[in-house]
Amino acid sequence: MARLWEANPSAEFKRRLGRSALELGNTNSSPSCPDIWEMDNGDFAIIGRDVTAAYTGRLPHDVSVAADERIVVIPRNMLIAAKPEIPHA
């Protein structure tokens, strides 16, 4: 069965939402992950810590993770900083 949505691996990074990890104090030496980016096709890329293995056995009953998906966690301050730049529609 075909998926209704599929990630487009040819999409390009368009703009960072919020501030960088360095600006937010989430890294101390280089501008590394985590990060939130809008892609040129309108999708969003989230760069964070892969915690899939830690959460797989305790997902809510209506949550599933496909073999090609990962659970990614980013710091709270990063998403809050990005909130004003996330489109409403």
Secondary structure, 3 states (H helix, E strand, C coil): CCCCCCCCCCCCEEEECCCCHHHHCCCCCCCCCCEEEEECCCCEEEECEECHHHHHHHCCCCCCCCCCCCCEECCHHHHHHHHHHCCCC
